[in-house]
Amino acid sequence: MSNFFKHKGITHPKLDRYALDHTSPEIPLLSQLFRDTYVKIHHPRRTSDHLIGKWLEMICQMIRPEKVLEIGTFTGYGALAMAAGLPEGAELHTIEINDELKPFIEGWIKESPHRDKIHLHIGNALSIIPNLHISFDLVFIDGEKDQYIDYYEAALEKTRPGGFLIADNTLWSGKVLETDIPENDHFTLGVMRFNDHIQADHRVENLLLPVFDGMMIIRKI
C-alpha cells in the first residue's frame, strides 16, 4: 500500500497517518503502481499518493466532468485515479514531457478498467494544449512549477466558463512563506508568482487550500 511511504506535504505525519486510516482503502492497481514507481523510477516522490488520488477521484465524482486535462502525468497515478471517478464516455487527456516514461505509463493504463477514457500525450504541454480542440470542464496542473503561469494561461483558454482548474503544490512545503528566496530557486519563485497571478486574475475566482502540499482551486467565471 502507498501509505507505507511518508506522505509529502505540509501536514503533520501523524495527521497524514490518521487521515489514511480513515480513508477508503487504496485499490490494488494503484497500490502496485505506487510501489513500482518507487522501485523503478527516478524522483518517485513526484507521484501522487493514495490521499491525493482519492481526493482527485472524488472531485471528479462531484463535478462529473466530461472533458479533463492533466498537465504532468509522471507515472500515471493521478490519471488512473481521476479516470475512476469519471462518468462513462468522459475523456481524460494527460500530458507528460518525459518520453522515457511513455512505456511505463502505457503499461499501467492498459491495466486499468478505465483505460478507454485516458488519452496520453507525450511532449511539451505548451505546444500540445493549443492543438487540443476541446473545451475542458476540469484541468489539473502538476507540471514544472516554474511554468505554472504558462500552463494556466494555455489551459484557461481551453476551459469552459464555469469550469475548474486545480493546481497542486501551491504551498510548496511552506516555502511560500519565506521572504529571502534565492534567484536560482526557480520552483519556489514560480509557485509564488503563480499564486499572486491567480489572486490578481479577475477572470476567475479561487480558493487556496492548505491540504497536502497546497491545492489552488480555480473556477473560470
C-alpha positions in Angstrom: 0.0 0.0 0.0 1.2 3.5 -0.8 0.8 4.6 2.8 4.0 2.6 3.5 5.8 5.7 2.3 5.8 9.1 4.0 3.1 11.3 2.5 4.6 14.5 1.1 3.1 17.8 2.1 2.7 20.4 4.8 0.6 18.5 7.3 1.9 16.6 10.3 2.9 13.0 9.6 0.6 11.7 12.4 -2.3 13.6 10.9 -1.5 12.0 7.5 -1.5 8.6 9.2 -4.8 9.3 10.8 -6.3 10.5 7.5 -5.1 7.4 5.7 -6.7 5.2 8.5 -10.0 7.0 7.9 -10.0 6.9 4.1 -11.4 4.2 1.9 -8.7 1.6 1.0 -6.4 2.1 -2.0 -7.3 -0.3 -4.9 -4.6 -2.9 -5.6 -3.8 -1.4 -9.1 -2.9 2.0 -7.7 -1.0 0.4 -4.8 1.0 -1.6 -7.2 1.6 1.4 -9.5 2.8 3.4 -6.5 5.3 0.8 -5.4 6.5 0.2 -8.9 7.2 3.9 -9.2 9.3 3.9 -6.1 11.3 0.8 -7.3 11.9 1.7 -10.9 11.6 5.5 -11.5 13.9 8.4 -10.6 12.4 11.0 -8.3 9.5 8.9 -7.2 8.2 11.4 -4.7 6.8 13.3 -7.7 4.0 10.8 -7.8 0.5 11.3 -6.4 -0.3 9.0 -3.5 -3.5 7.5 -2.0 -4.8 10.5 -0.3 -4.3 12.8 -3.3 -5.6 10.2 -5.7 -8.7 9.6 -3.7 -9.3 13.3 -3.4 -8.9 13.7 -7.2 -11.3 10.8 -7.8 -13.9 12.3 -5.5 -13.5 15.8 -7.2 -14.3 14.1 -10.5 -17.3 12.3 -8.9 -18.6 15.6 -7.6 -18.0 17.7 -10.7 -18.9 14.9 -13.2 -16.7 16.4 -15.9 -16.9 15.1 -19.5 -13.5 16.5 -20.6 -10.5 16.6 -18.3 -6.9 17.8 -18.9 -4.0 16.8 -16.7 -0.6 18.6 -17.1 2.1 16.4 -15.7 1.3 12.7 -15.9 4.5 11.4 -14.3 3.8 7.6 -13.9 0.1 7.9 -14.2 -1.2 7.6 -10.7 -3.3 10.8 -10.8 -4.7 10.0 -14.3 -5.8 6.5 -13.2 -7.4 7.9 -10.0 -9.3 10.6 -11.9 -10.4 8.2 -14.6 -12.0 6.0 -12.0 -14.2 9.0 -10.9 -15.3 10.0 -14.4 -18.7 9.1 -15.9 -18.9 6.7 -18.9 -18.0 8.4 -22.1 -15.8 11.0 -20.5 -12.2 11.8 -21.7 -9.1 12.5 -19.8 -6.2 14.0 -21.8 -2.9 13.7 -19.8 0.4 15.3 -20.9 3.9 14.1 -19.9 7.0 15.8 -21.2 9.4 12.9 -20.4 9.3 10.5 -23.3 11.3 7.9 -21.4 8.2 7.3 -19.1 5.9 6.5 -22.0 6.2 2.7 -21.9 5.8 2.7 -18.2 2.7 4.9 -18.3 1.1 3.0 -21.2 1.7 -0.3 -19.4 -0.3 0.8 -16.4 -3.0 2.5 -18.4 -3.6 -0.9 -20.1 -4.1 -2.5 -16.7 -6.9 0.0 -15.8 -10.5 -0.9 -16.4 -10.9 2.8 -17.3 -8.2 2.7 -20.0 -10.6 3.8 -22.8 -11.1 7.2 -21.0 -7.4 8.1 -20.9 -5.5 9.7 -23.8 -1.8 10.1 -23.2 0.2 12.8 -24.9 4.0 12.9 -24.8 5.7 16.3 -25.3 5.7 19.9 -24.1 2.3 20.8 -22.7 2.6 24.4 -24.0 2.9 23.0 -27.6 0.2 20.3 -27.2 -2.6 22.3 -25.4 -3.2 24.8 -28.3 -3.7 21.9 -30.6 -6.3 20.2 -28.4 -9.6 21.4 -29.9 -11.5 20.6 -26.7 -13.4 22.6 -24.1 -12.4 21.2 -20.8 -14.6 21.0 -17.7 -11.6 20.3 -15.3 -7.9 20.9 -15.5 -5.3 19.5 -13.1 -1.9 21.3 -13.2 1.0 19.4 -11.7 3.9 20.0 -14.1 7.1 22.1 -13.7 6.5 24.7 -11.1 8.4 27.5 -12.8 6.0 27.1 -15.8 2.7 27.2 -13.8 1.6 30.6 -15.1 2.2 29.5 -18.7 0.3 26.2 -18.2 -2.5 28.1 -16.6 -2.9 30.7 -19.3 -2.8 28.0 -22.0 -5.3 25.8 -20.1 -7.6 28.7 -19.2 -8.1 29.3 -22.9 -9.4 25.8 -23.3 -11.6 25.7 -20.1 -15.3 26.4 -20.5 -16.9 29.1 -18.4 -17.8 27.6 -15.1 -15.1 25.0 -15.5 -12.5 24.3 -12.8 -8.7 24.3 -12.7 -6.7 22.8 -9.8 -3.0 23.4 -9.3 -1.0 21.1 -7.0 1.9 22.1 -4.7 0.9 25.7 -4.3 2.2 25.9 -0.8 5.5 24.2 -1.8 6.4 22.7 1.6 5.8 26.1 3.2 8.5 27.8 1.3 5.9 30.4 0.0 6.2 32.0 3.5 9.9 32.7 3.1 11.0 36.2 2.4 14.5 35.7 1.0 14.2 33.3 -1.9 17.4 32.8 -3.9 17.1 33.8 -7.6 18.1 30.3 -8.6 15.2 28.7 -6.7 13.0 28.8 -9.8 10.4 26.4 -8.5 9.6 28.3 -5.3 9.6 31.6 -7.1 7.4 30.1 -9.8 4.8 28.9 -7.3 4.8 32.2 -5.5 4.3 34.1 -8.8 1.6 31.8 -9.8 -0.3 32.3 -6.6 -0.1 36.0 -7.0 -1.1 35.8 -10.6 -4.2 33.9 -9.8 -5.1 36.2 -6.9 -5.0 39.2 -9.3 -6.9 37.5 -12.1 -10.4 38.9 -12.4 -11.4 36.2 -14.9 -11.6 33.6 -12.2 -12.4 33.1 -8.5 -10.1 31.0 -6.4 -9.5 29.1 -3.2 -6.1 28.1 -1.9 -6.5 25.1 0.4 -3.8 24.1 3.0 -4.2 20.4 2.2 -1.4 18.1 1.0 1.2 20.4 -0.4 -1.3 23.1 -1.1 -4.2 22.9 -3.7 -5.3 26.0 -5.6 -8.9 25.6 -6.8 -9.9 28.0 -9.6 -13.2 28.5 -11.2 -13.4 30.3 -14.6 -16.1 32.9 -14.5 
